Amino acid sequence: MSSTHHVTVIEEWLDSNPDAMSEYFLRKADIVLVNKWLVQHGFSALQEYSLPARHNSASNEGSSPSSPIDLKCGDSGFFDSRHHRSNSKKHLRHDYARSKMRNMFRTYEPTSSPESATEARRSSLKEMRQFRSLPPNSVNMLSLLIQSKVRLPRYPSKDIDLKRELRHSNEREFFLEIVKDISNDLDLRSLSSKIVANVCLLVDAEKCSLFFVEGKASGRHNLVSKIFDVHSGTNIMPSSTGDIRIPWGKGIIGYVAETGHTVNLENASEDPRYNDEIGRITGYRAEALLCQPIKNADDEIVGVAQVLNKTGSEKVFTKDDENLLATYLTFCGIGIHNAQIFEAYSKEYERNKALLEVVHALCEDQTSLENVILKIMQRAQTLLKCERCSVLLRDGTTETSFNKVFDLACPFRNGHSAIRRKMFLKPNSGDSQANTFSSAESCSDLKLGNKIAELVLITGDTINIADAYQDARFDPEIDKVSGFHTRSILCKPIRDKNYQIIGVAQVVNRTDGLPFDDPDDQLFEAFSIFCGLGIHNCLLYEEVSLSAARQAVALETLSYHAGVSSDEVTEIKAQKIPEEFEWRLGDLNFNDFSLNRDEMVLAAVRMFHDLGLIRKFRMEYDTLYRWLLTVKKNYRVVAYHNWRHAFNVCQVMFALMSKCNIRKNLSDKECLALIVACLCHDLDHRGTNNAFQQKSSSALAQLYGTKATLEHHHFNHAIMILNSDGHNIFSNFSSEEYSEVVNILKHAILATDLSLHIQRVRDKFFTMVNQGDQAWDDRESKEILRSILMTCCDIAAISKPWDVQRRNAELVMTEFFDQGDKERNELKIQPQACMDREKQDEIAKLQLGWIDGICLPLYKHLARMDPMFQEMVDGVLGNRARWEILDAERLSKTAILETGV
């Protein structure tokens, strides 16, 4: 019979007996055969991993030393082929990261032979090459330098069946084997698995549970199981980390931990301490039970072991079982104690590493307050393992309020994905930096009624609350607003270099459900110190940046502008000032182009005189003339936003105060501030708008921010002129009066920003007029009225006679087109349609949109408030009709060109 026939018969028999084939394969197959099968079927070969037999000459006889085929074996001794290698850079980096995690805490190398030393050097060089494949930045450099060089000992467990066979053949060797099995394992979770498996083998038990004592330092003892098999005697309390927690002294396990007594029961269900909750959940019935304490070398209880249901012929655990288990648990106690010491060391190492990383983050980035605080919070949250971390910065204007809130929630909060980084900034219209940052969602739950943070801010004391709902200082309304459930809180003050409290740092809810302990308090103290340093450095950097921006703006301004001489003041004072009616200064149809530059100065003096401001506030004529000449000189030569435009706005305000009834709603100080604001509202205008300052990142944008950039500059420039020698027309005011007028002046100039007009003022004014509210006597309504009057005068050119209005429109479009050219040529961006020179034939269309969207609604509501404004409404409507005719002509020409008719 041929060999081929024999092979066929054997294959048929193996196919018909798969169990026998599997058993034979498991007994006879070696790693070479396994790898051949893997490679043939498209898998990667296994890698050898720390087997003792690797260095045994007898075991090496079956394989070549130069063979590239290795075996990877886990802690349990089972083959692990889940990880398949790849030659891509991404997988190489992932492999490198995993290897660093696996080898971080190894305390010894398996051998000290020359070959192994050479291999270690090669491995080190390989790691360095792989590290160099990462981005060459300081973060990766620091990570390499501070990573631990401690090596974690590895002793792979034998297969459970081999242990069982060894127990029956040589009980002494078996006991030594299970002692050796736990002697070198410093990972509590891995050690737990080994102890549970070995104890079940040792006393022939069906199930085993192992619990460790935690919370000794804080006095809050509890029992924790890193793995869960089956236990009895109390309710289970799974934490968010997957551990099982048992209260101290509760149930059989708690009783053994508290008293140190052994409990051996023939029928566990008959003991009053027994609780069958686990049986109801798992369907498992506990009968025989043996529970013993685990003690360390100092005779302190470090854990509890419990076994259930004796297997084999005996149905109860005997005295021999108790003695045997007690002997083995003595070794287990030593191993657990060592593992707990190593775990404490590991935590301390990670904390120190995190603190070094925080220091690095502070030194690396000091330009952004948000980024620095966010990095600190991320590391604090990771290391403290809390659900939420917040930093609240103090508002300098009050004692207990916050103007900036940074909040970071962990990926899973109360069972739901809730990653968020948000920041609240208290709005402050008087602060140009108030809206520097933005937020997608509100932080009202953090700033509203946060009594604990406010208390820390006032007292400077640390507050550590174990149960928030049992503490009177906690406000449950916060949780109702946010939907967040607060359990524990740790809150500390943040101090600057002068030990002054500048904010509060707060962490909420440890993820394991426990309150914050003393190590958490100490670590969070370090983070709050670093946070204070980071905030101080960022604020210092901001001050330096602002100083540099101010210097740049000041140098640019001074290089262009100069004051006026005494001769110029004397010369213009010698000229006669005509009466108001000669130049029609009180007429709303005043011709904007009827006066020259010097005549506009004289006309401004006439308006001050006729309004009674010179007499009322005892102004000196020399000071008034000098101030007017300097204001005129500080307007740049641009197409529209120049000295003429400022004077024309002032003339409209003068006419309204002279003809309309609004004067009765304004005090003399308000009239003065509005007239001054009209003349100064576009000081040093560059012919470009706020959006251009932001797009070009100009010095003005860096100095004043992106909200009302130019308006803030106009106001500050006006104050600079007032503070110059011989220019203070408010010199006879008291300090309170001066502050009052300057504040009105500031709000009036800022009101000329149309974006603020649309966002904050227009709708409120329209509502008040529609409701027939004519009382402008309270602070808010008077501020709205002044803002509306400033906007009314600023855009009043739209109501002037057609020839004047069209000329003004052409000047505005000239300025717009110049800005559009700069955006296209310098910034390389496409300008808006109203600034695109290529679309200048659409001026009429743009004017109609401007009239219908902004001008006409405003003047119609003003006319409803005071009929004297109807003259301006009529002027707007007349000009709109003219622009409508021009737009119709444009459309007609376009249609002819498109149709060719």
C-alpha positions, 0 to 999 in steps of 0.5 A: 500500500502506498504512502499516499494512501496511508496519508489519505486514510489518516486525514479521513480519520482526523477529519472524522475525529476533530477532538482527537486531532485537537488533543494531539495537536496541543500535545505535540505541536511546537512554536515553529509549527504554530508560526508556520500555520499563522504565516500560511494563513496570512497572520504575523508570527508570534514573538517570544516574551520572557519565557524562563525556558528561553535561556534553558539549553535543553529547551533551545535544542529544538530551535535554531538560535538564529531563528526569527520566530519568537513566542509572545506570552502574557502574564498568565502564560497563555499565548497572545496573538491579538497584536499583529505587527505592521511596518507603517510608521503609525504602528511602529510608534504605537508598538514603541509606546506599548513597549515603554508602558510594558517595561517601565517598572521592570526591576531586573533583567532576566539574565546578565549574560554578555549576550543579553547586555548586548541585546539590551544596548541594541534595544536601547538604540532601537528605542532612541531611533524610534523616539527620533521618528517622533516630532523633535519638540520639547514635549517628546524630549522631556517625555524621554528624559523623565520616563522611569528606568525602573523595570517591573519583574515578570514571572509568567504563570504556568497553565492552570492544568499544569498546576493541577497536575503538579498538585496531584503529583508533587504537592511540595513543588506545587506549593513552591510554584504558586508561591513563586507565582506571586512573589515577583508580581507588583501589579495588584490587578494581575496579582489578584488574578493569580491569587484567586486562581491559585487559592481555588486550586489549593483548597479545591474551591469553585469560586474565590474573591479577593478584597484589599483594604484601602483608606487607612490613612484617611480613617475611612476604611473600605474593601476593594476588589480589583477583580470580581469572581463571587463574594457573599455577605454584603451588597456590591458597590461597583465604582466607575473604574470597575472595582467592587467596594464593600463597607468596612465591617459589613457582611462576612467579608467586612466582619473578617477584615474588622476582627481578623477572625476566620469564618468557616461555614458549612451552609453560608445561607444560614449565617445572619451575616450572609447576603444572597444578593449575588446569588440572585443576580448570578444564579449561583448558590453559595453553600460552604464558605471559608473567609480568612484575613490576609496580613502583612509582615507587620501583622496588619490586615491588608486584605480578605480572601473568601472561597466558596463551595468545596469540590470533590468528595468533601462538601465542606472546608476542613481544618487542613484547608484553613491551615493550608490557606492561612499559610499561603495567604501569609505569602500573599500578604507579603506580595500584596504589601509589596505591590501596594508599596510599588503602586504608591511609588508609581502614583507618586512618580506619575504625580511628580511627572505630571508636575514636571509637565505642568512646569514645562507647559508654563515655560513653553506657552505664556502667550495665552491665558486660556491655553496655560490654564487648560493644560494645567486643568487637563493634567490635574483632572487626569492625575486626580481622576475627577469628573470636573475641573474649574478655574474661576478668576476674580473680578477686580471690581468686586470682592466675590464675583468672577469675570473669567471661568474655565471649565473642563469636564471629563469624557464621561460624566454621570454616564454620558459623554460630556467633554467640554471646554468652556469659558465665561467672560463677564461682559463689560462695555467699558472694557475694551478687552471684555470680549477677547474670548468667546464661548459656545455655551454658558457657564451660568451653572458655575458662576450662579450661586457658587457659594463655595468658590466665593467663600474660598475667595473671601477666606482663602481657606481650602474647602474639602467636602466629602458629601456635597448634599450634606453640607449647608455651603453647597447650593443644590440649585447649581446641579438643577441648572447644569444637570450635573450631580455633585458628590464631592468638592475640593476647592482652593484659592489661587494666589499671585506672587504677592500672595494675593488671591486672584481666583479659585481652583475647584475639582469635583467628583473623584471618578471612583466615587470616593471623596478627595483625600490628603494626597489629593489635597497636597497635589491640588495645592501644587496645581493651584500654585502652578496655576497662579504662576501661569496666570501671573506670567500670562498677565505679565506677557499681556501687559508687555504686549499691550505696552509694545502696542501702545508704543507703536501706536503712539510713535505712529501717531506722534510721527504724523501729528503735531500741535499748533503754535501760538501764532496760529491761535492768535491768527484765527482769534483775530478773525470775526465770527459770523452769526449763526444765521449767516452760515445757516448753522441751525439749518438741517439742510446745511451745505456740508461743503460751504465752509473752508477748514478755518471757517469750520473752526470759527463756526464751531466756536459760534456753536459753543457760544450759542449753546451757552457752553462757553459761559456755563463752563467758564471756558477760556477762548484761547484754550477753546481755539487751541483745542479746535485747531489741534483737533482739526490737525489731528484728522488725517487727509482721507476721502470722507472721515476727515475734519469736514465730516466731524464738523458736519456731524457737530453741525447737525447736533447743534441744529437738533439742539436748537430746533428740536425738543430733545434739548429739554431731555439733556443736561448742559454737561450732556450737551457739552459732551455730545458736541465734543464727541461729534468733533472728536468721534473720528479722530486719526481715522485711517480711511479703513474700518474696524474689520480691516484692522482685524483682518490686517492684525494692525497695532490698533487691533492688538491694542484695543481688541476687535470690538469697536477698535477705531472708536476706542482709538478715537476716544483715547486720542481725544483724551490725549489732546485734552490732557495736552498742555493748554488744551483742556476745555474741561479744566474748570470741572471738579474731579467728579464732574470731569469723570462724569463728562468724560464717561458720557464722551466715551459712550457717545464716541463708542456709539458711532460704531454701527455694529454696536448700534444694531446689537445693543441700542436700536431695538431698545429705542424702537421699542420705547418709541413704539410704546409711547415712552417719552420719559428720558429721565433714567440713566439707561434711557438717557444713554440710549437717547444719546447713542441714538442722537450720535448715530443720527448725526453721524449718518445725517448726510443721507438726509441732505439735499441731493447734490450734497448727499450724492457728493458725500456718497461718492466720497464714502465710496472712494474711501471704501474702494481704497480699502478694497484695493488694500484688501485685494493687493496687500491682504490677498482677500476678496473685498466685500461688494460695497468695497469692490472697485469692480462693482462701482456701477452698483452704488445706487443699489448699495445706497438703497440697501443702506437707506432701507436697512439703517437710515429710514427706520431710524429717522422714522422712529425719531420723527414719531418721538419728535415731529421736528425730525420729519424734515430729515425723513423727507430728505431721506425719502427724496434721496431714495427716490433719486437713487431708485431712478439711478438703479433702474437705469442701471438695470435697464442698461444691464438688460440691454447689454445682456439681450443685445437689443 
